[in-house]
Amino acid sequence: MHIYPDAKSVVRDLTPDEPVILNRPHAAARAARFFVDKFPGKSLYAVKANPSPELLQTLWDNGITHYDVASIAEVRLARTTLPDATLCFMHPVKTARAIREAYHNHGVKTFSLDTTEELEKIVDACRDDEGNAASDLRLLVRLRVSSEYSELSLASKFGAELGEAAALLQLTRQHCDWLGICFHVGSQAMSPFAYVTALDRVRAAIAEASVVIDMVDVGGGFPSIYPGMEPPPLEDYFKIIHQHFYALPIAYNAELWCEPGRALCAEYSSMIVRVDKRRGDELYINDGAYGALYDAAHVAWKFPVEALEDDLRDADADFAFYGPTCDDADYMQGPFPLPSDIQAGDYIEIGMLGAYGTAMKTGFNGFGDAEQVLVADEPMLSLYDGSRVRPEADNVVSLR
Ligand SMILES: *Cc1c(COP(=O)(O)O)cnc(C)c1O
């Protein structure tokens, strides 16, 4: 497949009417190697952040062997793409049919749960034809933890409360030889401390249950880098997680897992959009809230932008974007700094859309087509290219 040097060369070659997704396998490969080399345990890729088969293959080729899947469609996709991968079904609310297919047809042994109903469902769905319970289940009890350090909360929906966790751990222990605890601190956790408070909760749950724990899974939430959101080094997260994991009352050979989505794939993709109309400081572009800019519209996420025209000379001004659909909500407030003489017909590259960006695209209103091409240049921002100096404490800011 042809590899373009950069976004400008794509515009020159294609002058595209539709958005174009630019993929950078080298950036995803570097992120994978970073986690494989530096995280003091096993790193699972959370497929929902970006299920592209090419990305899954790149991560596999660079040492990611385990995949966190949350639906039967993700199970099938990951299994078809990576026949030898270990798949872990980490959605705490599954259908019996999905569990049965995952276990019996796709070799999935690892499941998470946060209620006794889900435990019974898993145990029943994995029985053999004679009705014998499975002896090879690996079960994780998901704890509810705080999302206070994260930009996007995952605290309300899933997870057993501390008060009910001990009983659930004890009951789950009776159905598996390998018992884990997992949690999710919320996405884009801007402080390593998020994991400390969560691991304190894990400690309390284990102490109360007094069961043997074979694995602790600290979930996702590892940040990427965006304008106005420059996190501390990931090494700080790994170090603090390792220290607090070691202090837990768990089996001496207990495993440590994490499930990064965003941190493994944010740098993988950017997108070229075209300005179709300008109205004052509002640019009407050809992707938006129903496309890869879901987070820009819904939680005012600020993705990095760069004009791709060489003849724009004016200083930057702040712009908001309208997407292509007929819906007023298809609006991204930004602000996005771009040269103040930008106009209809000009192209813009929007960066850091590999996680929860390209994966969110819909076909609503007939807009959704996007060609995908490979580019060889660096992502607009990177946590892994060695360019970052340790930010000062007051430099670690959050958007909202
Ligand atoms: C979404 C999700 C992840 C990945 O989260 P990131 O914030 O993208 O790292 C990991 N585990 C579970 C269970 C999830 O739902």
The ligand as a Gaussian input file, in Angstrom:
#p B3LYP/6-31G(d) Opt

LIG

0 1
 C      -13.014000       1.620000      27.866000
 C      -12.368000       0.606000      28.711000
 C      -10.959000       0.510000      28.750000
 C      -10.046000       1.475000      28.035000
 O      -10.085000       2.726000      28.632000
 P       -9.066000       3.890000      28.205000
 O       -9.481000       5.045000      29.031000
 O       -9.262000       4.102000      26.750000
 O       -7.688000       3.427000      28.507000
 C      -10.411000      -0.495000      29.525000
 N      -11.174000      -1.354000      30.225000
 C      -12.528000      -1.290000      30.207000
 C      -13.307000      -2.285000      30.992000
 C      -13.170000      -0.303000      29.456000
 O      -14.506000      -0.244000      29.447000

